[in-house]
Amino acid sequence: MRPLEWFVIVSMIVLAIAVFELTRRRHLKEDYSLLWLFACVVVLTVTLWRGVLFYLSSLLGVGEFTIVPVVVIGAILLLVINLHFSVKISKQSEQIQKLAEEVAILKYKRDMEPRD
């Protein structure tokens, strides 16, 4: 194995350990930890399974550089994860806006009530 492949393997293992630790400390929800662990497993599988690497390298036309497919797959996985989080953030922004409007209406109604 090349040094870059070892780097990818060690990085994915460290990332998986960090995800487990963040989940254990309740800094990361289980849904998101599964998404990150899935990404780690995919990148590790592609890195360790040399036949897939050679096939993907020839498919991409990069010759004997077997780490290129790992980088491409990693980048694609990161884009998918970013898209997922963008959708979540958009939904939460809408919910926050709605809650702020409801709180403003409730405050207005409270202030308009006659006081004894």
C-alpha positions in Angstrom: 0.0 0.0 0.0 1.1 3.5 -0.7 1.5 6.1 2.1 -1.5 8.0 0.9 -3.7 4.9 1.2 -2.4 4.4 4.7 -3.2 8.0 5.4 -6.8 7.6 4.2 -7.3 4.4 6.3 -5.9 6.0 9.5 -8.0 9.1 8.8 -11.2 7.1 8.4 -10.5 5.1 11.6 -9.8 8.3 13.5 -13.0 9.9 12.1 -15.1 6.9 13.1 -13.6 7.0 16.6 -14.4 10.7 16.8 -18.0 10.1 15.7 -18.5 7.4 18.3 -17.0 9.7 21.0 -19.2 12.7 19.9 -22.2 10.5 19.9 -21.4 9.1 23.3 -21.0 12.6 24.8 -24.3 13.6 23.2 -22.7 16.2 21.0 -23.8 14.4 17.8 -27.2 12.8 17.2 -27.4 9.2 16.3 -29.0 10.0 12.9 -26.0 12.0 11.9 -23.5 9.7 13.4 -24.9 6.9 11.2 -24.4 9.1 8.1 -20.8 9.8 9.0 -20.1 6.2 9.9 -21.6 5.1 6.5 -19.2 7.5 4.7 -16.2 6.1 6.7 -17.2 2.6 5.8 -17.6 3.4 2.1 -14.2 5.1 1.9 -12.5 2.4 3.9 -14.1 -0.4 1.7 -13.0 1.3 -1.5 -9.5 1.9 -0.1 -9.0 -1.7 1.1 -10.6 -3.5 -1.8 -7.9 -3.1 -4.4 -9.9 -4.7 -7.2 -12.5 -2.0 -6.9 -9.8 0.7 -6.9 -8.2 -0.6 -10.1 -11.6 -0.9 -11.8 -12.6 2.6 -10.8 -9.2 4.0 -11.7 -9.5 2.5 -15.2 -13.1 3.7 -15.4 -12.0 7.3 -14.5 -9.0 7.0 -16.9 -6.4 7.8 -14.3 -4.2 4.7 -14.9 -2.4 3.3 -11.9 -3.3 6.0 -9.5 -5.6 4.0 -7.2 -6.1 6.7 -4.6 -8.0 9.0 -7.1 -11.2 7.0 -6.9 -11.1 7.2 -3.1 -10.7 11.0 -3.2 -13.5 11.2 -5.7 -15.9 9.0 -3.7 -14.9 10.9 -0.5 -15.7 14.2 -2.2 -19.1 12.9 -3.5 -20.0 11.6 0.0 -19.1 15.0 1.5 -21.3 16.8 -1.0 -24.2 14.4 -0.2 -23.7 15.0 3.5 -23.5 18.8 3.0 -26.7 18.7 1.0 -28.4 16.7 3.7 -27.4 19.3 6.3 -28.4 22.2 4.1 -31.9 20.7 3.9 -32.0 20.3 7.7 -30.9 23.8 8.2 -33.4 25.2 5.8 -36.3 23.4 7.6 -35.0 24.6 11.0 -34.8 28.2 9.7 -38.4 28.0 8.6 -39.4 26.6 12.0 -37.6 29.3 13.8 -39.2 32.0 11.7 -42.7 30.5 12.4 -42.0 30.3 16.1 -40.7 33.9 16.2 -44.0 35.0 14.5 -46.1 33.0 17.0 -44.2 34.5 20.0 -44.7 38.0 18.6 -48.4 37.4 18.2 -48.7 36.0 21.7 -46.8 39.0 23.2 -49.0 41.4 21.2 -52.2 39.7 22.5 -50.8 39.7 26.1 -50.0 43.4 25.9 -53.4 44.2 24.5 -55.3 42.5 27.3 -56.9 44.8 29.8 -55.0 45.0 33.1 -56.7 44.9 36.4 
